[in-house]
Each structure stands twice: as structure tokens, then as C-alpha cells.
Amino acid sequence: MKIAIIGGGSFGTAIAQVLATNNDMTLLMRNKELVNTINSSKVNTAYFPNILLDDNISASTDYKKSGEMDIVIFCVPSKYVISEYKKIKPYISKKTVLINTAKGFATKRQTILKTIKKEHKNSFSILGPTFANNLIKNEYSAFTIASDREEHFDLAKTIFRNTNVIIDHSKEYELIEMASILKNIFAIANGLYDSLDDGVNTKYAFLTQSYKELIIILEAMFGEISDNYTKNAVFGDLLLTSLNDQSRNKTLGQLIGRGFYTVNKKSGVILEGVRSAKKIHAITNQYRLNTPIIAFVNDILKGENVNKAHNRCLQEIKDIGYL
């Protein structure tokens, strides 16, 4: 199949490398110099200078090429997905399959896939516990195919054939996207915890409460979640981003907890978890949910003393068991 990747960053390049086993891949990106380098040397010098890309990968700045593709995959930060979709919209047809990989809200409290599907129903998301640096090395990696259409799962099986990618499927695509948003907030929380307390018992009590709150929020929003709590993009992604130091959101929590970073409007780096935290806190208030960790992150991002908020959070977690 002919597949375009919107975005020539680390994740887009890693996905292209994996899919190049079975497909013709085109990286659509803005950096003309990097495009020339990739086409001439088969190396993305900006992100993977020591990895030779597959011969089935080329790069281009011409977004019109999206109209020649069977599939277009968005591998850009969540705040850019809709604007990138609008750029290719004039060139694609209803038959073109669009795939989202970003984890965040599109507008207000609406998920990215729901926003795209309003105009282009032939769309789904691929989300899961996977870092680009490991994916491009051909490590076994897991994703959830989030789509209400069985044929999208079949398509994913086809394009990932003969790779080391493990996939599962959920028809509850909004639930899966929301889980992927929530895990970023819990990653910040667990990074904050790591910076303040190295007690292993408390660490895993805190992580367990993160998982409980994840499920509480999903059940409040979507009702019975069936076996979705076992999906790669739910349980697996929470563990990956909360426990691994490659996680940018966990690292951000550690930096805030140690006093090396302050979140404000002038901050150069605003990660997905930060953008989503206020919206998720509003959702928990709307449903009147007792979620101490969500409140903890929201308080910290508003500037509250980290140690004070941390101690209150742990006490509230303890009190839940005695209600």
C-alpha cells in the first residue's frame, strides 16, 4: 500500500520504518533540507542520525501527494492534527484512510478522532504503550486500533503484517482516546511523586490509585467499559508513561517536583498532559468524582506548593478506603 506520514519527527519516522516492511512510505514534512537529506542518504539526521532508513521510505514537502495515498497517518502533536488535516483535505478522497496517533484533545473537550470523523468517517486511531526510540529498533511494541469499524482492524493487520507490532482492537474509539489523554496526566503525577518520595510501597499505592482513577473517569463518561481496561492503550500506556524515564510527561513531573521547571504561559515546552489537565479536572467536577491524583496535578499546575499538595493527596487517597 501507499502510505503517507504527516510529520517527520521521531514517531513519524519510527512508524515509517516499521511499515516500510510491507508498504511504500512517504514522509510529508516542512523542512526542505531534511527532506533532501532523507532522500539522498536515507537518514533522518534530526532524530535518528545513526539509523539507516528503509529503501521504501522517501520524503517530500508536497502535501498534494496525500491524494495519491491509500492511507495518511498523522504523527504530529495533538494541537496540530486538525490544522494538518485541513491542509490535505482538498487532495484526499472518501476512500483515503486517515489514522491519528496523537494523544490529546482537538478542541475544548472533543477528542481528535471524533473531530476528524465528523468530516471524514474513514478514520481511526492507533494508540498504545510505545516509544519511538524503541519502535524504530524493531522491538516488540503494542498498539490498540481504536475504531468502530471492523475493517479498520483488518487493515491494521495487513499493514503491520511481518512486523513486531502487537495489536488489539476496541470499537469504543472515544474511550480509548480519552484513556490516552488521561495517562499523560497520571504520568505527570507519578513523576511528581518520584521527585518527592522514594518509598517503594507508597510509589505503587500511588500508581494503583492512578489506575483506579483512570477507570473511574472512563466509567463515568462511557458507562460499562467491558474489557477495554485490558487494552494496550489503557493499562499498558498508563504503565509505560508513569514508570519509564523516556516519558516526557513523567520527566516534566520530576522537574516540577524538584523545582527546575515552572509551568506558565511563557513556558517553551507545554506537553500534552499539561494542556489536558484543566479539562480533565473540569470533567471530574462535572461528574462529581473523587479523584485525588487528578486534583493533585491540577493544583500543582496552578502553582500550589508541591509538598503540601502531595501530602494532602496521599491523605485523601487513604481516606477513600474509610468512606
Contacts in CASP RR format, 6 or more apart in sequence:
PFRMAT RR
TARGET T0000
AUTHOR 0000-0000-0000
METHOD contacts of the structure
MODEL  1
MKIAIIGGGSFGTAIAQVLATNNDMTLLMRNKELVNTINSSKVNTAYFPN
ILLDDNISASTDYKKSGEMDIVIFCVPSKYVISEYKKIKPYISKKTVLIN
TAKGFATKRQTILKTIKKEHKNSFSILGPTFANNLIKNEYSAFTIASDRE
EHFDLAKTIFRNTNVIIDHSKEYELIEMASILKNIFAIANGLYDSLDDGV
NTKYAFLTQSYKELIIILEAMFGEISDNYTKNAVFGDLLLTSLNDQSRNK
TLGQLIGRGFYTVNKKSGVILEGVRSAKKIHAITNQYRLNTPIIAFVNDI
LKGENVNKAHNRCLQEIKDIGYL
1 22 0 8 1.000
1 23 0 8 1.000
1 24 0 8 1.000
1 70 0 8 1.000
1 71 0 8 1.000
1 158 0 8 1.000
1 159 0 8 1.000
2 23 0 8 1.000
2 24 0 8 1.000
2 26 0 8 1.000
2 68 0 8 1.000
2 69 0 8 1.000
2 70 0 8 1.000
2 71 0 8 1.000
3 16 0 8 1.000
3 19 0 8 1.000
3 23 0 8 1.000
3 24 0 8 1.000
3 25 0 8 1.000
3 26 0 8 1.000
3 69 0 8 1.000
3 70 0 8 1.000
3 71 0 8 1.000
3 72 0 8 1.000
3 73 0 8 1.000
3 159 0 8 1.000
4 25 0 8 1.000
4 26 0 8 1.000
4 27 0 8 1.000
4 28 0 8 1.000
4 65 0 8 1.000
4 66 0 8 1.000
4 69 0 8 1.000
4 71 0 8 1.000
4 72 0 8 1.000
4 73 0 8 1.000
5 12 0 8 1.000
5 13 0 8 1.000
5 15 0 8 1.000
5 16 0 8 1.000
5 25 0 8 1.000
5 26 0 8 1.000
5 27 0 8 1.000
5 28 0 8 1.000
5 72 0 8 1.000
5 73 0 8 1.000
5 75 0 8 1.000
6 28 0 8 1.000
6 66 0 8 1.000
6 72 0 8 1.000
6 73 0 8 1.000
6 74 0 8 1.000
6 75 0 8 1.000
6 76 0 8 1.000
6 84 0 8 1.000
6 88 0 8 1.000
7 27 0 8 1.000
7 28 0 8 1.000
7 29 0 8 1.000
7 74 0 8 1.000
7 75 0 8 1.000
7 76 0 8 1.000
7 84 0 8 1.000
8 16 0 8 1.000
8 27 0 8 1.000
8 28 0 8 1.000
8 29 0 8 1.000
8 31 0 8 1.000
8 34 0 8 1.000
8 44 0 8 1.000
8 47 0 8 1.000
8 59 0 8 1.000
8 75 0 8 1.000
9 29 0 8 1.000
9 44 0 8 1.000
9 46 0 8 1.000
9 47 0 8 1.000
9 75 0 8 1.000
9 132 0 8 1.000
10 47 0 8 1.000
10 48 0 8 1.000
10 132 0 8 1.000
10 133 0 8 1.000
10 136 0 8 1.000
11 75 0 8 1.000
11 101 0 8 1.000
11 132 0 8 1.000
11 135 0 8 1.000
12 27 0 8 1.000
12 73 0 8 1.000
12 75 0 8 1.000
12 101 0 8 1.000
12 132 0 8 1.000
13 27 0 8 1.000
13 44 0 8 1.000
13 47 0 8 1.000
13 48 0 8 1.000
13 53 0 8 1.000
13 132 0 8 1.000
13 136 0 8 1.000
14 48 0 8 1.000
14 132 0 8 1.000
14 133 0 8 1.000
14 135 0 8 1.000
14 136 0 8 1.000
15 73 0 8 1.000
15 75 0 8 1.000
15 101 0 8 1.000
15 135 0 8 1.000
16 25 0 8 1.000
16 27 0 8 1.000
16 53 0 8 1.000
16 54 0 8 1.000
16 57 0 8 1.000
17 51 0 8 1.000
17 53 0 8 1.000
17 54 0 8 1.000
17 57 0 8 1.000
17 135 0 8 1.000
17 136 0 8 1.000
18 135 0 8 1.000
18 136 0 8 1.000
18 138 0 8 1.000
18 160 0 8 1.000
18 163 0 8 1.000
18 164 0 8 1.000
18 165 0 8 1.000
19 25 0 8 1.000
19 159 0 8 1.000
19 160 0 8 1.000
19 163 0 8 1.000
20 53 0 8 1.000
20 54 0 8 1.000
20 55 0 8 1.000
20 56 0 8 1.000
20 57 0 8 1.000
21 54 0 8 1.000
21 161 0 8 1.000
21 162 0 8 1.000
21 163 0 8 1.000
22 158 0 8 1.000
22 159 0 8 1.000
22 160 0 8 1.000
22 161 0 8 1.000
22 162 0 8 1.000
22 163 0 8 1.000
23 56 0 8 1.000
23 159 0 8 1.000
24 56 0 8 1.000
25 54 0 8 1.000
25 56 0 8 1.000
25 57 0 8 1.000
25 58 0 8 1.000
26 57 0 8 1.000
26 58 0 8 1.000
26 59 0 8 1.000
26 60 0 8 1.000
26 65 0 8 1.000
26 69 0 8 1.000
27 35 0 8 1.000
27 38 0 8 1.000
27 57 0 8 1.000
27 58 0 8 1.000
27 59 0 8 1.000
27 60 0 8 1.000
28 59 0 8 1.000
28 60 0 8 1.000
28 61 0 8 1.000
28 62 0 8 1.000
28 63 0 8 1.000
28 65 0 8 1.000
28 66 0 8 1.000
29 35 0 8 1.000
29 59 0 8 1.000
29 60 0 8 1.000
29 61 0 8 1.000
30 61 0 8 1.000
31 46 0 8 1.000
31 61 0 8 1.000
32 61 0 8 1.000
34 44 0 8 1.000
34 45 0 8 1.000
34 46 0 8 1.000
34 59 0 8 1.000
35 59 0 8 1.000
35 60 0 8 1.000
35 61 0 8 1.000
37 43 0 8 1.000
37 44 0 8 1.000
37 45 0 8 1.000
38 44 0 8 1.000
38 53 0 8 1.000
38 57 0 8 1.000
38 58 0 8 1.000
38 59 0 8 1.000
39 58 0 8 1.000
39 59 0 8 1.000
42 52 0 8 1.000
42 53 0 8 1.000
42 54 0 8 1.000
42 55 0 8 1.000
42 57 0 8 1.000
43 49 0 8 1.000
43 51 0 8 1.000
43 52 0 8 1.000
43 53 0 8 1.000
44 51 0 8 1.000
44 53 0 8 1.000
47 132 0 8 1.000
48 136 0 8 1.000
51 136 0 8 1.000
63 87 0 8 1.000
63 88 0 8 1.000
63 91 0 8 1.000
64 91 0 8 1.000
66 72 0 8 1.000
66 88 0 8 1.000
66 91 0 8 1.000
66 92 0 8 1.000
66 96 0 8 1.000
67 88 0 8 1.000
67 91 0 8 1.000
67 92 0 8 1.000
67 93 0 8 1.000
67 96 0 8 1.000
69 92 0 8 1.000
69 96 0 8 1.000
70 95 0 8 1.000
70 96 0 8 1.000
70 97 0 8 1.000
71 96 0 8 1.000
71 97 0 8 1.000
71 98 0 8 1.000
71 99 0 8 1.000
71 155 0 8 1.000
71 159 0 8 1.000
72 88 0 8 1.000
72 92 0 8 1.000
72 96 0 8 1.000
72 97 0 8 1.000
72 98 0 8 1.000
72 99 0 8 1.000
73 98 0 8 1.000
73 99 0 8 1.000
73 101 0 8 1.000
73 126 0 8 1.000
74 81 0 8 1.000
74 84 0 8 1.000
74 85 0 8 1.000
74 98 0 8 1.000
74 99 0 8 1.000
74 100 0 8 1.000
74 101 0 8 1.000
74 102 0 8 1.000
75 101 0 8 1.000
75 102 0 8 1.000
76 84 0 8 1.000
76 102 0 8 1.000
77 102 0 8 1.000
77 272 0 8 1.000
78 102 0 8 1.000
78 103 0 8 1.000
78 104 0 8 1.000
78 105 0 8 1.000
78 106 0 8 1.000
78 112 0 8 1.000
78 272 0 8 1.000
78 275 0 8 1.000
79 275 0 8 1.000
81 100 0 8 1.000
81 102 0 8 1.000
81 106 0 8 1.000
81 112 0 8 1.000
81 116 0 8 1.000
82 106 0 8 1.000
82 107 0 8 1.000
82 112 0 8 1.000
82 115 0 8 1.000
82 116 0 8 1.000
85 98 0 8 1.000
85 116 0 8 1.000
85 120 0 8 1.000
89 119 0 8 1.000
89 120 0 8 1.000
92 98 0 8 1.000
92 120 0 8 1.000
94 120 0 8 1.000
94 121 0 8 1.000
94 122 0 8 1.000
95 122 0 8 1.000
96 120 0 8 1.000
96 122 0 8 1.000
97 122 0 8 1.000
97 123 0 8 1.000
97 124 0 8 1.000
97 152 0 8 1.000
97 155 0 8 1.000
98 116 0 8 1.000
98 120 0 8 1.000
98 122 0 8 1.000
98 123 0 8 1.000
98 124 0 8 1.000
99 123 0 8 1.000
99 124 0 8 1.000
99 125 0 8 1.000
99 126 0 8 1.000
100 112 0 8 1.000
100 113 0 8 1.000
100 116 0 8 1.000
100 123 0 8 1.000
100 124 0 8 1.000
100 125 0 8 1.000
100 126 0 8 1.000
101 125 0 8 1.000
101 126 0 8 1.000
101 127 0 8 1.000
102 112 0 8 1.000
102 272 0 8 1.000
103 127 0 8 1.000
103 177 0 8 1.000
103 180 0 8 1.000
103 181 0 8 1.000
103 183 0 8 1.000
103 184 0 8 1.000
103 272 0 8 1.000
104 111 0 8 1.000
104 112 0 8 1.000
104 177 0 8 1.000
104 180 0 8 1.000
104 181 0 8 1.000
104 184 0 8 1.000
104 272 0 8 1.000
104 273 0 8 1.000
104 275 0 8 1.000
104 276 0 8 1.000
105 111 0 8 1.000
105 112 0 8 1.000
105 181 0 8 1.000
105 275 0 8 1.000
105 276 0 8 1.000
105 279 0 8 1.000
106 112 0 8 1.000
106 114 0 8 1.000
106 115 0 8 1.000
106 116 0 8 1.000
107 115 0 8 1.000
108 279 0 8 1.000
109 279 0 8 1.000
109 282 0 8 1.000
109 283 0 8 1.000
111 173 0 8 1.000
111 174 0 8 1.000
111 177 0 8 1.000
111 178 0 8 1.000
111 181 0 8 1.000
112 125 0 8 1.000
112 177 0 8 1.000
113 123 0 8 1.000
113 124 0 8 1.000
113 125 0 8 1.000
113 146 0 8 1.000
113 173 0 8 1.000
113 174 0 8 1.000
113 177 0 8 1.000
114 173 0 8 1.000
114 174 0 8 1.000
114 177 0 8 1.000
116 123 0 8 1.000
117 123 0 8 1.000
124 145 0 8 1.000
124 146 0 8 1.000
124 147 0 8 1.000
124 149 0 8 1.000
124 152 0 8 1.000
124 173 0 8 1.000
125 145 0 8 1.000
125 146 0 8 1.000
125 147 0 8 1.000
125 173 0 8 1.000
125 176 0 8 1.000
125 177 0 8 1.000
126 143 0 8 1.000
126 144 0 8 1.000
126 145 0 8 1.000
126 146 0 8 1.000
126 156 0 8 1.000
127 143 0 8 1.000
127 144 0 8 1.000
127 146 0 8 1.000
127 176 0 8 1.000
127 177 0 8 1.000
127 180 0 8 1.000
127 232 0 8 1.000
127 233 0 8 1.000
127 237 0 8 1.000
128 142 0 8 1.000
128 143 0 8 1.000
128 144 0 8 1.000
128 180 0 8 1.000
128 232 0 8 1.000
128 233 0 8 1.000
128 236 0 8 1.000
128 237 0 8 1.000
128 240 0 8 1.000
129 141 0 8 1.000
129 142 0 8 1.000
129 232 0 8 1.000
129 233 0 8 1.000
129 236 0 8 1.000
129 237 0 8 1.000
129 239 0 8 1.000
129 240 0 8 1.000
129 241 0 8 1.000
130 141 0 8 1.000
130 142 0 8 1.000
130 143 0 8 1.000
130 240 0 8 1.000
131 240 0 8 1.000
131 244 0 8 1.000
131 246 0 8 1.000
133 246 0 8 1.000
134 141 0 8 1.000
135 141 0 8 1.000
138 163 0 8 1.000
138 164 0 8 1.000
139 164 0 8 1.000
140 164 0 8 1.000
140 165 0 8 1.000
140 166 0 8 1.000
141 164 0 8 1.000
141 165 0 8 1.000
141 166 0 8 1.000
142 165 0 8 1.000
142 166 0 8 1.000
142 167 0 8 1.000
142 168 0 8 1.000
142 232 0 8 1.000
142 236 0 8 1.000
143 156 0 8 1.000
143 165 0 8 1.000
143 166 0 8 1.000
143 167 0 8 1.000
143 168 0 8 1.000
143 232 0 8 1.000
143 233 0 8 1.000
144 167 0 8 1.000
144 168 0 8 1.000
144 169 0 8 1.000
144 170 0 8 1.000
144 176 0 8 1.000
144 231 0 8 1.000
144 232 0 8 1.000
144 233 0 8 1.000
144 234 0 8 1.000
145 152 0 8 1.000
145 153 0 8 1.000
145 156 0 8 1.000
145 167 0 8 1.000
145 168 0 8 1.000
145 169 0 8 1.000
145 170 0 8 1.000
146 170 0 8 1.000
146 172 0 8 1.000
146 173 0 8 1.000
146 176 0 8 1.000
146 177 0 8 1.000
146 233 0 8 1.000
147 153 0 8 1.000
147 169 0 8 1.000
147 171 0 8 1.000
147 173 0 8 1.000
148 171 0 8 1.000
148 172 0 8 1.000
148 173 0 8 1.000
150 169 0 8 1.000
153 167 0 8 1.000
153 169 0 8 1.000
156 167 0 8 1.000
156 169 0 8 1.000
157 167 0 8 1.000
160 167 0 8 1.000
166 232 0 8 1.000
167 232 0 8 1.000
168 231 0 8 1.000
168 232 0 8 1.000
170 176 0 8 1.000
170 228 0 8 1.000
170 231 0 8 1.000
170 233 0 8 1.000
172 222 0 8 1.000
172 225 0 8 1.000
172 226 0 8 1.000
172 228 0 8 1.000
174 222 0 8 1.000
175 218 0 8 1.000
175 221 0 8 1.000
175 222 0 8 1.000
175 225 0 8 1.000
175 228 0 8 1.000
176 228 0 8 1.000
176 231 0 8 1.000
176 233 0 8 1.000
176 234 0 8 1.000
178 217 0 8 1.000
178 218 0 8 1.000
178 221 0 8 1.000
178 222 0 8 1.000
179 214 0 8 1.000
179 218 0 8 1.000
179 228 0 8 1.000
179 231 0 8 1.000
179 233 0 8 1.000
179 234 0 8 1.000
179 237 0 8 1.000
179 238 0 8 1.000
180 233 0 8 1.000
180 237 0 8 1.000
181 272 0 8 1.000
181 273 0 8 1.000
181 276 0 8 1.000
181 280 0 8 1.000
182 214 0 8 1.000
182 217 0 8 1.000
182 218 0 8 1.000
182 238 0 8 1.000
182 276 0 8 1.000
182 280 0 8 1.000
183 214 0 8 1.000
183 237 0 8 1.000
183 238 0 8 1.000
183 241 0 8 1.000
183 242 0 8 1.000
184 241 0 8 1.000
184 249 0 8 1.000
184 271 0 8 1.000
184 272 0 8 1.000
184 273 0 8 1.000
184 276 0 8 1.000
185 249 0 8 1.000
185 273 0 8 1.000
185 276 0 8 1.000
185 277 0 8 1.000
185 280 0 8 1.000
185 294 0 8 1.000
185 297 0 8 1.000
186 210 0 8 1.000
186 213 0 8 1.000
186 214 0 8 1.000
186 238 0 8 1.000
186 241 0 8 1.000
186 242 0 8 1.000
186 293 0 8 1.000
187 241 0 8 1.000
187 242 0 8 1.000
187 247 0 8 1.000
187 249 0 8 1.000
187 250 0 8 1.000
187 253 0 8 1.000
187 273 0 8 1.000
188 249 0 8 1.000
188 250 0 8 1.000
188 252 0 8 1.000
188 253 0 8 1.000
188 256 0 8 1.000
188 271 0 8 1.000
188 273 0 8 1.000
188 274 0 8 1.000
188 277 0 8 1.000
188 297 0 8 1.000
189 206 0 8 1.000
189 210 0 8 1.000
189 242 0 8 1.000
189 253 0 8 1.000
189 293 0 8 1.000
189 296 0 8 1.000
189 297 0 8 1.000
190 206 0 8 1.000
190 207 0 8 1.000
190 210 0 8 1.000
190 242 0 8 1.000
190 243 0 8 1.000
190 250 0 8 1.000
191 242 0 8 1.000
191 250 0 8 1.000
191 251 0 8 1.000
191 252 0 8 1.000
191 253 0 8 1.000
191 254 0 8 1.000
191 257 0 8 1.000
192 253 0 8 1.000
192 254 0 8 1.000
192 256 0 8 1.000
192 257 0 8 1.000
192 296 0 8 1.000
192 297 0 8 1.000
192 300 0 8 1.000
192 306 0 8 1.000
192 310 0 8 1.000
193 202 0 8 1.000
193 203 0 8 1.000
193 206 0 8 1.000
193 310 0 8 1.000
194 203 0 8 1.000
194 250 0 8 1.000
194 254 0 8 1.000
195 253 0 8 1.000
195 254 0 8 1.000
195 255 0 8 1.000
195 256 0 8 1.000
195 257 0 8 1.000
195 258 0 8 1.000
195 306 0 8 1.000
196 257 0 8 1.000
196 306 0 8 1.000
196 307 0 8 1.000
196 310 0 8 1.000
197 203 0 8 1.000
197 310 0 8 1.000
202 314 0 8 1.000
205 317 0 8 1.000
206 293 0 8 1.000
206 314 0 8 1.000
206 317 0 8 1.000
207 242 0 8 1.000
207 243 0 8 1.000
209 292 0 8 1.000
209 293 0 8 1.000
209 317 0 8 1.000
210 238 0 8 1.000
210 242 0 8 1.000
210 293 0 8 1.000
211 235 0 8 1.000
211 238 0 8 1.000
213 289 0 8 1.000
213 291 0 8 1.000
213 292 0 8 1.000
213 293 0 8 1.000
213 294 0 8 1.000
214 234 0 8 1.000
214 238 0 8 1.000
215 225 0 8 1.000
215 229 0 8 1.000
216 289 0 8 1.000
216 290 0 8 1.000
216 291 0 8 1.000
217 280 0 8 1.000
217 283 0 8 1.000
217 284 0 8 1.000
217 287 0 8 1.000
217 289 0 8 1.000
217 291 0 8 1.000
217 294 0 8 1.000
218 225 0 8 1.000
218 228 0 8 1.000
218 229 0 8 1.000
218 234 0 8 1.000
219 225 0 8 1.000
220 287 0 8 1.000
220 289 0 8 1.000
221 283 0 8 1.000
221 287 0 8 1.000
228 234 0 8 1.000
229 235 0 8 1.000
240 247 0 8 1.000
241 247 0 8 1.000
241 249 0 8 1.000
241 250 0 8 1.000
242 250 0 8 1.000
243 250 0 8 1.000
244 250 0 8 1.000
245 251 0 8 1.000
248 271 0 8 1.000
249 271 0 8 1.000
249 272 0 8 1.000
249 273 0 8 1.000
252 261 0 8 1.000
252 269 0 8 1.000
252 271 0 8 1.000
252 274 0 8 1.000
253 261 0 8 1.000
255 261 0 8 1.000
256 262 0 8 1.000
256 263 0 8 1.000
256 300 0 8 1.000
256 306 0 8 1.000
257 300 0 8 1.000
257 306 0 8 1.000
259 306 0 8 1.000
261 267 0 8 1.000
262 303 0 8 1.000
263 270 0 8 1.000
263 274 0 8 1.000
263 301 0 8 1.000
263 303 0 8 1.000
274 301 0 8 1.000
277 294 0 8 1.000
277 297 0 8 1.000
277 298 0 8 1.000
277 301 0 8 1.000
278 298 0 8 1.000
278 301 0 8 1.000
280 294 0 8 1.000
281 294 0 8 1.000
281 295 0 8 1.000
281 297 0 8 1.000
281 298 0 8 1.000
284 291 0 8 1.000
284 294 0 8 1.000
284 295 0 8 1.000
290 316 0 8 1.000
290 320 0 8 1.000
292 313 0 8 1.000
292 316 0 8 1.000
292 317 0 8 1.000
292 320 0 8 1.000
293 313 0 8 1.000
293 317 0 8 1.000
295 313 0 8 1.000
295 316 0 8 1.000
296 309 0 8 1.000
296 310 0 8 1.000
296 312 0 8 1.000
296 313 0 8 1.000
299 309 0 8 1.000
300 306 0 8 1.000
300 309 0 8 1.000
END
